[in-house]
Amino acid sequence: MGILDFLKNKPKPSASIAKERLRIIVAQERSTRGGPDYLPMMRNELLEVIKKYICVDIEDININVEHTSGHEVLELSVALPESKTTPTTAI
Amino acid sequence: MTAEIIVVTSGKGGVGKTTTSASLATGLAMEGKKVVVIDFDVGLRNLDLIMGCERRVVYDFVNVVQGEASLKQALIKDKRHENLYVLAASQTRDKEALTQEGVERIINELGEEGFDYIICDSPAGIEKGAHLAMYFADHAVVVVNPEVSSVRDSDRIIGLLSSKTRRAEHGKETITLYLLLTRYNPARVEAGEMLSVKDVEEILGMSVIGVIPESQNVLAASNSGVPVILDTASCAGKAYHDAVARILGEDRPLRFLDTPKKSLLQRMFGG
């Protein structure tokens, strides 16, 4: 890193943004891997229903199938928006 | 006698699969192994160019699968190593020309011919060609670049390797996975512009078998049809040698992970 680098206004290193994004998407894709094929479609349909009432984005919905001893648990979590601003999401 | 089957795969295209297949096959041959490297990219033959034998292709992999030529007729002997052979992909047929039964028959025949290693150079994607290239494998070299789409695709491929191969389907011991990081640029990693070895290892949850630095010698080698591992003066060539040694069980530390030293002027002005 040279003198000129200090003069530039440096944003967050892009490699750490890449790492964070990959960490999330890889974990999400692993959790649905080997799971039932209908999960992504069900996620989209659930989004449609939820959007009638609350303004959420598809990124805010997480679906997981957990295998615990002898049975499977379908886990659905929806991150609700912080304030009641007008809906900005669109598909 | 059965041969060890290694698939070189990645999911994403352009990350260095063929470069790796050529260097891995050559490196194993240099260690005295009898090796054949097969191009599974039917329709887009390229391994022959990287190996420098493009003008000697008469019969190809599909001809053998379809019984139009014998294995002996189609195997191209390497000019530099007498225990190294290339089986080229077809240029004219489509992907459907390969069948699982056909591939299995040829792999068995190669085993009977006394080959120690069969290197399967996979096409990009997760379609039929890629599936057939990985199906019979005992080991897999997953080639990945320090770049988001490549890392994501390799995670997907790792998932397929552990579920959609003969070993997985027959409940045998799972395939050995080797992660090979290519096109690594230590200066960009240092500047925070590129994922580091550690980052990639953490995301994929496995350690690398080798790191091949980004090098101008790789293009020079492909230009001249000489696998880069034979460029023993280049960092990329040396790094491929290390990776081959590790695959054969040798313990070698990773090299070329640091930025080459710069002059004072370059350092001051960030050149």
HADDOCK unambig.tbl for C-alpha pairs under 7 A between the chains (distance, minus, plus):
assign (segid A and resid 1 and name CA) (segid B and resid 267 and name CA) 6.57 0.50 0.50
assign (segid A and resid 1 and name CA) (segid B and resid 270 and name CA) 5.38 0.50 0.50
assign (segid A and resid 2 and name CA) (segid B and resid 267 and name CA) 5.40 0.50 0.50
assign (segid A and resid 2 and name CA) (segid B and resid 268 and name CA) 4.50 0.50 0.50
assign (segid A and resid 2 and name CA) (segid B and resid 269 and name CA) 4.79 0.50 0.50
assign (segid A and resid 2 and name CA) (segid B and resid 270 and name CA) 4.09 0.50 0.50
assign (segid A and resid 3 and name CA) (segid B and resid 268 and name CA) 5.65 0.50 0.50
assign (segid A and resid 3 and name CA) (segid B and resid 269 and name CA) 5.77 0.50 0.50
assign (segid A and resid 3 and name CA) (segid B and resid 270 and name CA) 6.96 0.50 0.50
assign (segid A and resid 4 and name CA) (segid B and resid 269 and name CA) 5.80 0.50 0.50
assign (segid A and resid 4 and name CA) (segid B and resid 270 and name CA) 6.58 0.50 0.50
assign (segid A and resid 5 and name CA) (segid B and resid 270 and name CA) 6.78 0.50 0.50
assign (segid A and resid 13 and name CA) (segid B and resid 192 and name CA) 4.97 0.50 0.50
assign (segid A and resid 13 and name CA) (segid B and resid 193 and name CA) 6.10 0.50 0.50
assign (segid A and resid 14 and name CA) (segid B and resid 192 and name CA) 6.44 0.50 0.50
assign (segid A and resid 14 and name CA) (segid B and resid 193 and name CA) 5.38 0.50 0.50
assign (segid A and resid 15 and name CA) (segid B and resid 192 and name CA) 5.37 0.50 0.50
assign (segid A and resid 15 and name CA) (segid B and resid 193 and name CA) 4.95 0.50 0.50
assign (segid A and resid 15 and name CA) (segid B and resid 194 and name CA) 4.90 0.50 0.50
assign (segid A and resid 15 and name CA) (segid B and resid 195 and name CA) 5.09 0.50 0.50
assign (segid A and resid 18 and name CA) (segid B and resid 148 and name CA) 6.31 0.50 0.50
assign (segid A and resid 19 and name CA) (segid B and resid 195 and name CA) 6.91 0.50 0.50
assign (segid A and resid 19 and name CA) (segid B and resid 199 and name CA) 6.63 0.50 0.50
assign (segid A and resid 22 and name CA) (segid B and resid 148 and name CA) 6.65 0.50 0.50
assign (segid A and resid 22 and name CA) (segid B and resid 152 and name CA) 6.90 0.50 0.50
assign (segid A and resid 22 and name CA) (segid B and resid 203 and name CA) 6.97 0.50 0.50
assign (segid A and resid 23 and name CA) (segid B and resid 203 and name CA) 5.66 0.50 0.50
assign (segid A and resid 26 and name CA) (segid B and resid 152 and name CA) 6.45 0.50 0.50
